[in-house]
Amino acid sequence: MEATDPVDVVVAGGGPTGLMLAAELRLHGVRTVVLERDPEPTGHSRAQGLHVRSTEVMDQRGLLDRFLALGRQFRVGGFFAGLGPAWPEDLDTAHSYVLAIPQAETERLLAEHATRLGAEIRRGRALAGLSQDEHGVTAELADGTRLRCRYLVGCDGGRSTVRKRLGTPFPGEPSRVDTLLGDVALTASPEELAAVTAEVRRTHVRYGAMPLGEGRYRVIVPAGGVSEDRATPPGLDELRERLREVGGTDFGAHDPRWISRFGDATRQAERYRTGRVLLAGDAAHIHPPTGGQGLNLGIQDAFNLGWKLAAEVNGWAPGTLLDSYHAERHPVGAAVLENTRAQTELMNPGPGPRALRGLLAELMEFEEVNRHLIEKITAIAVRYDLGGGHPLTGRRLRDVRLGRGRLYELTRTGRGLLLDQTGRLSARGWSDRVDHVVDTSPELDGLAVPAALLRPDGHVAWAGDDQGELADALTRWFGEPSAG
């Protein structure tokens, strides 16, 4: 049975990546359906926070107050392989902190945002297959129904059905070590937890118990080996046994809400686009969770892709715009795989990794080294290769103060933005896609930016004061000007 009313985009997977993408598409009026196999939200929170760039993304779309109300801000060291003396000073951001918020809350807030914008989330609907032609994609559901769409995006996790049905190569390395992770109640006192953890972490960095509130803890401990059955979660008995073997006590672990295992496999899809089907989030890349980058990387994939796919659907995209998603995000994903590989090696208990940890700990006492690594983890160092020009070209612009408010307050609609301090420039012909704001900022003066053209994802497409160069940049990123 095939639906007779096709949609613009089907998003397979209702996690943070898929929900963020659905919301971005709806900002541009794209009819979007999210297919999520689970009939209800699981309530599980594998990830526990947002890094700086994701926090900026939420601010750019007017969501940050909702997240801040439910999260806690931290400015502590240890985000790179458990090392780092302190949170670095003077990060290039107005949001210099990590926001601790459970993944379940992030998903709920993004689902509310996407639904409020008009996205349709169909729960209990698993994708089983797909086929595509030059006009669109047919999504085949597990219940035998079909849904026709113009584009389909796989945001369906590391075991992605979309990626497998496409036959997209997923090269990389399998897991060599597994780690158990659980949200459980403990009877041990905070003093016992602190003492045992401090002693064990001398040799086993992947060990500890982080308080979640209400007497519950996020427990982490090395597994006994690499599991061949990745689909079946471990049980409480296995978790308690490993805690006793590694630390001599199970801390009285009981009442588990959720127990899982993760490995250190690193894999990346060779291509993020195959015709009218694209991949984002864990469907495009998997890596160890060291540094807490996975959820954030997926949200940022969606933020890059959403406006480009919407432009394609709405008919104004330049010819290479949609392909720039792979060109820009594949290197970013590869860099995250590399830094998580490095962190995993540094966290191994052998004498070689321990020696390297000691050396790196010394180096991170230098503020420049500490800041460099934290900028990697928090993704504010990302620069897309958009060609030459101003040093800011390709980078996202932090939230700067303007004469009439804040920069990010001007980005809520998801349109392009020409921020013009000269008052002499024009975006006439692109006014249906780009907002032209004449305002001033001492911070922009400090960056030697008379004017900047921002893409909908906040990255600088052009900076300068030459109208001809601006027109070229507008055409490159926002298509041909409209008549009249």
N, C-alpha and C positions, 0 to 999 in steps of 0.2 A: 504494500500500500504506500503510495507516494503523496505527500502533501501537494495540494494544487496551488498554494499561495507561497511562492518562494520568498526567502528572506535575503538580505544583503550579505550578512556574515553569520556563520555558525562558529561559536567558540566551544571547543570540546574541553571541558574541565572547568569547574567552578571554584578553584582555589584562588589565592591572591592574584596570580598572574592573569587568569582568565577574567576575573571580576574587574581588575583594573583596566584590562583591554576593552571589555564591554562598555565600561563607563566612558572611556576615551572615544570610542566609536559613536556612542550616543550623543556626546557633546556636538558632533557634526551631523546629527540626524540620520545616522546609518541604522537601519533596522537590524537588530542584533538579537540572536537567541543563544543562550548559554546552556549546554547540555552537561549535566552533572549526574554521575552514576549513583551517588549516595542519595537516598530519599530524604535525609535530613542532615544538617551539619553534625559532624562527629563530636565537636567540642574539644577535640584533641589539639594540642599546641606543640608541634614539633619545634617550630621556631619561636623565639621569645623576644624579638625586638626589631626595631627599625634603625638602620644606620643613617648618617647625615643626609645622604643624597635622597633616600626615600622619604625622610622627614621633609626635605625641601619640596619633593614632588607633592606631598599631601598639602603643603602650604600653597603651592602653585594652583591647586584646584580647590582651595577653600575648605579643606577637610581637617586641617591640623588641630583646630580647637577640640574636635571630637576625639582625636587620638590622645592629645595631651590630658584630657579629662580622665582617661582610663589608664594612662601609662605613668612611668616614673623615669625621670631624667637622671642619667649617670654620666659623670666625667671622671672615669677611672682608667688606669692602664690595664694591660693584659689582653688586648684584643688580637694581637698577633702572636699566635702560638703560646698564649699565656704569659707573654713577656711584655715589658714596657714599664718604665718607672712611674709614669703618670700620664694623664690626658694631656696632649700637647697644647701649648698656648697658641693663640692667633691663627687657628684654622681659618681658611678662606670661606667662611659661612656665617650666616646669622643664627645658625642652629648648631652650635658646637657642643653636642651631647649625643649619647645613645639613648634612644627611647625604648625602655623595657615595656613591652606590651605583648600578651600572648597572641599567638597566631589565630586562635579562635576569635578573638576580638577584632583583629585586623580583617579577617574574612567577613565578620558580621558587618563591620562598618563599610567595607567596600561593597558588599551585597546591597546594603541599604542605599548607598550612593548610586550604584548602577541601576537599581530598580527605580529610584527616584527620577533618574534621567530617562527612564523608559525601556531599559533592557528587560528582556523576558528570560527568567531563569527557570528552566525545566528540570526539576530534581527527579531522581529515580529513572533517568534516561541515559543509558550507557551506549556509547558509540561502538559499533561492531565492525564497520567497514566503510569504505568510501570509494568513489570513482569520480573522475573529472574529465571534462572535455573543454573545448575552447570557449564555451559559454558559461560554464559554472561547475559546481561540485554537487554530487548527490551523497548525502550522509545516510548510511545504513545503520539503523538502531537495533539494539539487541531484541527488542520486542517485535521486530519484523517491519516496522514502519520506516519510511524514508522521508528525508527532508532535503529539499533543493535549495541551494544558496549560490551566491556569486563567488564567495570566497569562504574558506574554512581555515581556522587556526587551531592547531593542536597545543593546548595548554594542559595536557592530561598526564603530566608527571614523567618520572624517569622510565617507567615501563610503557610509555606512550603507545597506545593503539594507533594513533594517527601516524607516528613515525614508522612503526612497523608495517602498516598497510602501504605506506609510500615506498617502502624498501630503502629508506634513506640510510646510508652507512653511518654507524655510530662508533667510530674507532676510539680506542683508549686502553686503559689498564683495568683489569678486574681487581676486586678487593684483595688485599693481603692481610688486613687486620679488621676485626669487627669490634664494635663498642655497643654496650647495652645502655639504654636510656629509659628512664621511667619517672612518672609522676606518682609518688607514693607518700603515705604517712609514715613517720618515724617516731619511735619511742625514745631514742637517745637524746641526751641533753645537748644544747648548743655547744657546751664546753667540750664534750666528748667528740662531737662532730668536727670541731675545729682542730682538736689535738690529733685525731687520727688522720684527718685529711692532710694536715701540714706534714706529718711524717711520711705518709704514702706518696705524696706528690714530689718528694725528693727524687723518686725514680719513676713514678707513673703519673704523668701529667694528665692523662685522660681518666681522672678519678675525682670525685667530689660530690657534694650535696648542696644545691643552691636553694635557699628558702623561697617558696612561692606564696607564702601567707596561709593563714588558717591551719597551721600545723603540717602543711604539705611541703614536699621538697622535690626538686628535679635532681635525680640521682644519675650519675654517670660512672661506668666502670668498664675496663677492658673485658671483652668476651673471651671465652676459652678457646676459640678458634673461629675460622671463617665458615659460616653456615652455607650449605648448598641450597637450603630452602629459604629463599628470600621473601616468600609470600606469607609464611606462618610466623606470627610474632612470638617472642619468647614469653615465658610465664614468670610469675613471682618467684617460684622455687629456683629457677635458673638465675634470676637477678640476685636473690639472697645468697645463693651458693657462691657466685662470683665475688660478691662483696666480702664474704668471709675469707675466700681464698686470697684475695688481693690485700685486704686491710685487716683481717682478723676478726671482723664483726660485721653483722648485717644491719646494725643500727636499729634493729626491731622493725624492719620494713614491713608494712602491711597495707591493706586497703588500696590496691593499685587502681588508678583511674586509666592508666595507659602505660604500656611497656612496649618498647620497640628496639630494634637494632639498626645500626648504620655501619656501612663499610667505608673504605677509603678509595673506592673505585672512582676513576676520573674518565669520563667519556664526553665527546662532543659531536653533534651531528655535523656531517660534512657540509651540508647546506641547510639554511634556514627557510628557503623557499623552493618549492617544486611546483611550478605553474601557478595554480590558484590556491594552493595549500601552503601554509606557513607553520613554523614551529616557534614556540616561545617558552621561557621558563625551563623547568626540569625536563620537558620533552626535548629540549635542544641541548641540554648540558647537565651532567651530574658530576658532583665532586664532594669531598668530605665537608662536613658542616663547620670546620674550623674557621673561626672568625665571624661566624653567623652571617654569611653572605648570600646563601641560597635564595631565601624569600626575597631579599632586596634585589638581587640580580634579576629575578623574574619580573618583579614590579617595574623595574627600569627597562627591561625588554619591552613590556607592554606600553610603557610611556613613549618609547621610541617608535614603536610600530603603529600605534593607534591613529595618529593624525595622518600618517602616510597611507595607510590602508583606506581611511576615510576619504582622502583626496582622490584615490584611485576609484573608489565607488562613486564619488560625486562628480567625477569627470574632469577635474582640473589638474590632476597630477602630472608633472613633467615625466617624460618617458623613463627616466632612470630612478625616480623617487622611491618606488617600492623596493627595488633591488638594493637601495642604500641601507635598508634595514639589515640585511645580511652583512653588507660591507662594513657597517659600523659596529654592530653588536657581536658578530663572530669574534673579532679580536678582543673585545672586552671579556667575553666568556672564556676565551683561551687564557687570558691573563689571570682570571680568577682560578681556573684550573691549576695554573702554574703556582700561584701563591699558596693555594691550599695543599698542593703537593709538598711545597717547601715546609709549610707549617707541620704537616703530618710527619715528615722526616724528623723535624726538630723535637717532636713530642714522643718519639720512640724511646724506649727505656735503655737502649744499648749505650756503651761507653762513648762511641763516636758521636751520636746525636747529643748526648749530655755535654760533651766538650763543645760542640757547636752552639748549644744553647747558652753555655757560659760566655762564649765569645760574643754572641749576638746581644746578650744582656748588657755586656759592657758597651757595645756600640750604641745601643738604644739609650744610653745615658746622654748621648749627644742629641740635643733638641732637634737638629735637622734630620737625623736618622729616624727618630721616633715619629716626627711629623710625616716624613715620607711614607712610612709603612702604614700609619693610620689613614693617610689620604688614600692609599690603595684599598684598605679594608672598607672605608666609608664611601668609596666611589666618587669622591669629589675631585680626584686627579684625572678622571676620564677626559680625554680629548679626542674627538673624532677628526680624522684626516680630511679636512675640507679644503685643502690647498693652502697657499701662502696667505700673506696679508698680515693683519694685526695679530699680536700674540694671543689675544682672546679668542680668535676664530677657532671654532670647533669645541670650545669649552662651554660649560654651562655658566651663566652669570649668577653670582650670589644675589640674595635679596638686598638691594641697595635702597637707601632712603632717597626719596624724591621731594621736590618742593610741595607736592600735594599728596603725600602718602608713601606707600612702599611699592617697589617694583612688582612683587609677587601678587599684589592685589589687582594688578592689571592683566594677569595671565589666566584668570579663572575661566574664561570662555574657551580656551584651547586654540585660539587663533594666533597667527603670527603677530609680532609687535615690532614696530619701528619706534624706538625711543630716541628722540631727536632733541639734542641740546642746542642745536644751531638755529632751529626754526626756519631753515632755508630749504630743507629737503622735502620730497614728495613721494608718496606711495599711491598716487592717483592711478587708477587702472587695476589696483589690487585691493581696493577698499572692502571688497566682499570677502577677503581672506586675511587681510592684515590691518591691524589697528595702528594708526599713526598718533603718537602721543608726544607733544612738545612739552618738555619739562627739564629741570636741571637737577644735578646731584653732585655734591663735592666728591663723593666716592668715585663717580665716573671720571671726574676731572683728574683724580689721583691715578686712575688707570689709563689716562690719555685716550679717552673715548668720547669724541664729540657727538657721535651717534652710533647706535647699534641696532642691527636687525636680528631679532630673536625668533627662532623657530618655535612652534607650539610646545616643544619639549624643553624650552628654555636654553638651548644651546645657541651660541652666537654664530650666525651665518655670515655676518659681515660687520665690520666696524670701520668708521672713517667719516669723511665729510664730502665725498665726491658723488654727485648725483648719477653719473654714468656707471660707476662701479656698483652703486646701490641698485640701479635698474637691472644690471646683470645678475646680481644676487637674488633679487626678487623673482626674476624669470627662472633662475636655476631651481629655486626651492618652492615657488608658488605658481609656476606656470605662466602662460602668456597673459598679458593684461587684458582686461575686459574692454570691449568697445564702449566708448563714451565714458 
